[in-house]
Amino acid sequence: MKFEVKSGTTKNLKTDLLVVLLDKEVELSSTDDPAIQELLATLASDYSEKRVKKEYFTRWEQNGIRHLLVFHSDLNSSYILWEKIKIFASKAMAYGNDFNLSDVTFLLNGKDAAPYFGKVVEGIILGSYGFEKYKKEKNIYYPAVQVHLICSAGDFPVCTEKYNRYSLVANVVNECREIVNEPGCAVTPEVLATLAAEIGNQCGMKVSILDEKEIEANGYTGLSSVGKGSIHPPRLITLEYAPAQPSSVKLALVGKGITFDTGGISIKPADRMLEMKGDMAGAAAVLYAMKALAQLKPSIHVVGIIPSAENSPDANAQRPGDIFTAKNGKSVQVDNTDAEGRLVLIDAYARAAELKATHIVDIATLTGAVVRALGQAYAGIMGNSQPLIDAVIKSGMNHGENYWQLPLPDEYKDLLKTPYADINNVGGPYGGAITAGLFLQEFIPENTAWA
């Protein structure tokens, strides 16, 4: 995909598809073409009165513009304007793909458009993604299409800056998607470690990788226990970004890296087990977040910690009822080997403590229970620091990602009791997401903010 950011209007414009975005309160697009002005005024009224209920697409064939596509923010009431614009940009590129329109122009020269410029870029890049690595026939449209982003002359510097930032992040997101979509045979703990080393070298980050012998020697018993049933041994991966100036904050991003999850001895049902290749999505999110951060250069210290293993059943695998002692001294009974994500995360918390992290945010495909509680449109969030939780929720709102805070009630801790160890790794059939959170909380380093 080829991009061009330029200033101007519709005068002397030649394009296969002109995309215009309308909103009641903010001016995103401006045109000096009387015919387009008249059409947009009519459409604005029609959308306001609910006479038109979808985007307007027409063959135009005037003044060098072959087709015209108009969206209005009233078409989608579910999100804030930022996210609506991202969705519309993605849909616009789908029109280009369907009609093979090789030159697409977004009109973003309205007086209020600059703050939303990056969301258009994000929508275009994210919307163009498809996992096609193993397909013989691949989409040839998106790699070849020319996209023009027209802003006002006064906004050109800020819009160029937004293009650079949002295209960087969106492209890294698509790289992350590519790894998550790979089959389990292609992405193992060793592969994640190799990727981390490559990214660290490319982006100038310090990288530490512990192999299975070093993991065991250093007392990371949760990760060692989960990984010992696989021919692909575990890895504990750390990437570190340090800002130019000293930072009082050291944020640890922790990502669950189970590259394939059979459930272990507590094996999962065969139906949809293939999706368990995605049980390392938290790890991928952290790995590629670190890649973006190293280029964006924020002012805080950030470490990415990835505990990675493959959860497989064999003669060496941990058994239901096995007990190990975690690095913080607490003994853990493994009632269910399919509750393995929390066992590797607690070693990542221990690593965060060694690195003197002040804040921990962990990302994990941890429980099916949270999906049953909240459905697929909301992610569950919990933790011990309300300011940190609020910051994550606010950040998600800006990107169309919804979070719902779940409680961590002390009375539910009784569900994790066992007569044989300090804590059980599962808490019974009810409130599974909450008991998972309560389990994790027992291993958070003292005086560390966590979400």
Sequence and secondary structure as in RCSB ss.txt:
>XXXX:A:sequence
MKFEVKSGTTKNLKTDLLVVLLDKEVELSSTDDPAIQELLATLASDYSEKRVKKEYFTRWEQNGIRHLLVFHSDL
NSSYILWEKIKIFASKAMAYGNDFNLSDVTFLLNGKDAAPYFGKVVEGIILGSYGFEKYKKEKNIYYPAVQVHLI
CSAGDFPVCTEKYNRYSLVANVVNECREIVNEPGCAVTPEVLATLAAEIGNQCGMKVSILDEKEIEANGYTGLSS
VGKGSIHPPRLITLEYAPAQPSSVKLALVGKGITFDTGGISIKPADRMLEMKGDMAGAAAVLYAMKALAQLKPSI
HVVGIIPSAENSPDANAQRPGDIFTAKNGKSVQVDNTDAEGRLVLIDAYARAAELKATHIVDIATLTGAVVRALG
QAYAGIMGNSQPLIDAVIKSGMNHGENYWQLPLPDEYKDLLKTPYADINNVGGPYGGAITAGLFLQEFIPENTAW
A
>XXXX:A:secstr
 EEEEEE  STT  EEEEEEEE SSS       HHHHHHHHHHHHHHHTTS  S EEEEEEETTEEEEEEEEGGG
  SS HHHHHHHHHHHHHHHHHHTT  EEEEE  STT GGGHHHHHHHHHHHT    TT SS   HHHH EEEEE
E GGGHHHHHHHHHHHHHHHHHHHHHHHHHHS TTT  HHHHHHHHHHHHHHHT EEEEE HHHHHHTT HHHHH
HHTTSSS  EEEEEEE  SS  S EEEEEE EEEEE  TTS   STTGGGGGGGGHHHHHHHHHHHHHHHH  SS
EEEEEEEEEEE  STTS  TTEEEE TTS EEEES TT  HHHHHHHHHHHHHHTT SEEEEE    HHHHHHH 
SSEEEE  S HHHHHHHHHHHHTTT EEEE    GGGGGGG BTTBSEES   SSSHHHHHHHHHHTTS TT EE
 
